[in-house]
Amino acid sequence: MRNVAASPVRRQVIDAVIAVSVAAVTVAFARQYHPDGWRRFDQYAVLISLAVSLPLALRRRVPWTVLLVSTAGLTAYTAAGYQPSINAWGPVLAFYTLATVLPPRRAALGALLVGGVQEYAVVAAHVVSIWTATGQTLVVMGLAWAFGTNVRRVRDRNDRLTELTRRLQVEQAARARHAVTEERLRIARELHDVVAHHLSVISIQSGLARYVFDSAPDTARTALDTVADTAHRSLEEMRGLLQVLRVPPDGGDASGTSTGEAGTGLAKLPELTERVSASGVPVEIETTGAARPLPPGPDLCAYRIVQEALTNTLKHAAPTRARVSLVYSADLLTVHVTDEGPSPARGAATERVPGSGQGLVGMRERAHLYGGTFEAGPQQGTAGYEVRFTLPLGPAAQ
């Protein structure tokens, strides 16, 4: 803020130095230069010269006023019979300043005024012809106008660049806020998946334990062990997800991948299917093609969709059997999650749908986020339900 406030002051000081320097050089030169045929440079000439030069100190603040005063001073100086070339540059500098702040059409009147006064001063010197004087005036005024216009264009371009930079910064800040919002929504979906899956397992196993607590103690103990293990895993995953929301002590970015998520992906699929199988829905994994690691995002996406699909099977189709089929091709991963249903909760739907219900919507959004496709619905020609999705893969390593 201090630099911005000091800039106009510095410009004002520079203009004052220029005005005083032009006035001092003009007066010093005129006192030593006495051509024959011209009125002697007296105190009245000094006052007029100061009136021509000193207003230049305000040339950026009131350019039109400075131009009028300077040209009026040069006109009075020439009309009084003094050597005209002495004060010729004050009005030219005033016009140059005018050209730096006004577009050419609005600066044209100033050009005519200063050009007329310059023409009068050169002709009054009786040194060159009127045509030479006109040519000299046009060259001087043209150069002043061209330089002034170029400075104005550069300044306007810099102002536009400054404004565009400001807008870009605002847009980047808005995008950053949007990214944070998207990350929080993603975390919310992760929490939904974690809680829904694990609580479904806990609900089924705890119900089984209660049912066989007296008749089959060993089965009840196994079910309670599954409940404890599932609850522990759920807490670990939730702790990892919630860690993303914490702000680091140094104020850095907290949007990195959490430790809980780092260990979640298709590599954890056997553990997931083991838990689901222990809950009463045996799951078989089948892999076709050369399996290879996925990037973290698609890897987590595939795991969560399979997890949600198996959770739905637990909720709506148990007891049944399920199969997870992974097909790796050159550039695509295709995943099928099927069960042997049917289930009254899913009804007798006869057509496939791209996703309906909160869980299916979340699965579809995950697949689309990474450029994949998603379908869910009753299997064609047989009982049961199918979730099918694809995710694009990079080229296989050679």
Rosetta blueprint (number, residue, H / E / L):
1 M L
2 R H
3 N H
4 V H
5 A H
6 A H
7 S H
8 P H
9 V H
10 R H
11 R H
12 Q H
13 V H
14 I H
15 D H
16 A H
17 V H
18 I H
19 A H
20 V H
21 S H
22 V H
23 A H
24 A H
25 V H
26 T H
27 V H
28 A H
29 F H
30 A H
31 R H
32 Q H
33 Y L
34 H L
35 P L
36 D L
37 G L
38 W L
39 R L
40 R L
41 F L
42 D L
43 Q H
44 Y H
45 A H
46 V H
47 L H
48 I H
49 S H
50 L H
51 A H
52 V H
53 S H
54 L H
55 P H
56 L H
57 A H
58 L H
59 R L
60 R L
61 R L
62 V L
63 P H
64 W H
65 T H
66 V H
67 L H
68 L H
69 V H
70 S H
71 T H
72 A H
73 G H
74 L H
75 T H
76 A H
77 Y H
78 T H
79 A H
80 A L
81 G L
82 Y L
83 Q L
84 P H
85 S H
86 I H
87 N H
88 A L
89 W H
90 G H
91 P H
92 V H
93 L H
94 A H
95 F H
96 Y H
97 T H
98 L H
99 A H
100 T H
101 V H
102 L L
103 P L
104 P H
105 R H
106 R H
107 A H
108 A H
109 L H
110 G H
111 A H
112 L H
113 L H
114 V H
115 G H
116 G H
117 V H
118 Q H
119 E H
120 Y H
121 A H
122 V H
123 V H
124 A H
125 A L
126 H L
127 V L
128 V L
129 S L
130 I H
131 W H
132 T H
133 A H
134 T H
135 G H
136 Q H
137 T H
138 L H
139 V H
140 V H
141 M H
142 G H
143 L H
144 A H
145 W H
146 A H
147 F H
148 G H
149 T H
150 N H
151 V H
152 R H
153 R H
154 V H
155 R H
156 D H
157 R H
158 N H
159 D H
160 R H
161 L H
162 T H
163 E H
164 L H
165 T H
166 R H
167 R H
168 L H
169 Q H
170 V H
171 E H
172 Q H
173 A H
174 A H
175 R H
176 A H
177 R H
178 H H
179 A H
180 V H
181 T H
182 E H
183 E H
184 R H
185 L H
186 R H
187 I H
188 A H
189 R H
190 E H
191 L H
192 H H
193 D H
194 V H
195 V H
196 A H
197 H H
198 H H
199 L H
200 S H
201 V H
202 I H
203 S H
204 I H
205 Q H
206 S H
207 G H
208 L H
209 A H
210 R H
211 Y H
212 V H
213 F L
214 D L
215 S L
216 A L
217 P H
218 D H
219 T H
220 A H
221 R H
222 T H
223 A H
224 L H
225 D H
226 T H
227 V H
228 A H
229 D H
230 T H
231 A H
232 H H
233 R H
234 S H
235 L H
236 E H
237 E H
238 M H
239 R H
240 G H
241 L H
242 L H
243 Q H
244 V L
245 L L
246 R L
247 V L
248 P L
249 P L
250 D L
251 G L
252 G L
253 D L
254 A L
255 S L
256 G L
257 T L
258 S L
259 T H
260 G H
261 E H
262 A H
263 G L
264 T L
265 G L
266 L H
267 A H
268 K H
269 L H
270 P H
271 E H
272 L H
273 T H
274 E H
275 R H
276 V H
277 S H
278 A H
279 S L
280 G L
281 V L
282 P L
283 V E
284 E E
285 I E
286 E E
287 T E
288 T E
289 G L
290 A L
291 A L
292 R L
293 P L
294 L L
295 P L
296 P H
297 G H
298 P H
299 D H
300 L H
301 C H
302 A H
303 Y H
304 R H
305 I H
306 V H
307 Q H
308 E H
309 A H
310 L H
311 T H
312 N H
313 T H
314 L H
315 K H
316 H H
317 A L
318 A L
319 P L
320 T L
321 R L
322 A E
323 R E
324 V E
325 S E
326 L E
327 V E
328 Y E
329 S L
330 A L
331 D L
332 L E
333 L E
334 T E
335 V E
336 H E
337 V E
338 T E
339 D E
340 E L
341 G L
342 P L
343 S L
344 P H
345 A H
346 R H
347 G L
348 A L
349 A L
350 T L
351 E L
352 R L
353 V E
354 P L
355 G L
356 S L
357 G L
358 Q H
359 G H
360 L H
361 V H
362 G H
363 M H
364 R H
365 E H
366 R H
367 A H
368 H H
369 L H
370 Y L
371 G L
372 G L
373 T E
374 F E
375 E E
376 A E
377 G E
378 P E
379 Q L
380 Q L
381 G L
382 T L
383 A L
384 G L
385 Y E
386 E E
387 V E
388 R E
389 F E
390 T E
391 L E
392 P E
393 L L
394 G L
395 P L
396 A L
397 A L
398 Q L
